Amino acid sequence: MGRAVPAVTRALDILELFLERPTLSAPEITERLGLPRTTVHELVTTLAERAYLIPVSGQPTRYRLGMRLFQLGSVFADQLDLAHEAREAAQRVAAECAETVHVAVLDGTDVVYIAKVDSTHPVRMVSAVGRRLPAHCTGVGKMLLSGLPAERLNAAYPLDGDLAGMTVRSITSPVRLRTHLEEIRRDGLSYDECESNDAVFCVAAPVYDHTGDMVAGMSISVPSIRWDDRRREVWSGLVRGGAATLSLRLGHRPPSQDSTATI
């Protein structure tokens, strides 16, 4: 591996500061990075000349991110392959848990599996990439439904009808489904407790893209003979981390917890 170039590293450090604040002045950059003023001035001037930074209108000593970064980000977004990225992320999670890992997207009121990595255990869930299941019966599907705006949810699941179940534990009431989705939004995790298969439990987490939209869900599916409270907690953490990693690969930036991030 080659040696990192200090000047390039410092320039990137400057750009990454703007992930937390929309505008910054040269003195603020100097203070935050602990660099000499002359170094910051030279780097900011170079970045501005190349359109990576631009002066704020009416505040020439303050800068914001420039059009060149938007152009690079657009190229990155255009080249993303969700199915490819999903399979790589699923493989890493499956390697840690040895259980079946899926990534699925929402298509109407169904989920469609776009990536799957099988469990290494002899007893495991039977499924396939491309398979469709009713979203309200699956952990990953309920996660995706929790991200829908109210008007889309109401159109797909009118309150005056019943939902078809896959097992005796499936949710068949639209009212109960909405209550359950509220819990999922609050917790950031969704569970399928033998609702799509009498002998399988699942836990699912959301996957977001660079726009902040929920575009997929990742789940770990486990035969009931291997599901217990301790493992449920472990697998919940694994799928949450795996989904977050996949989101980052899709360009998602989690909301900053830094209260100074806005002006």
Disulfide bonds with the S-S distance in Angstrom:
none
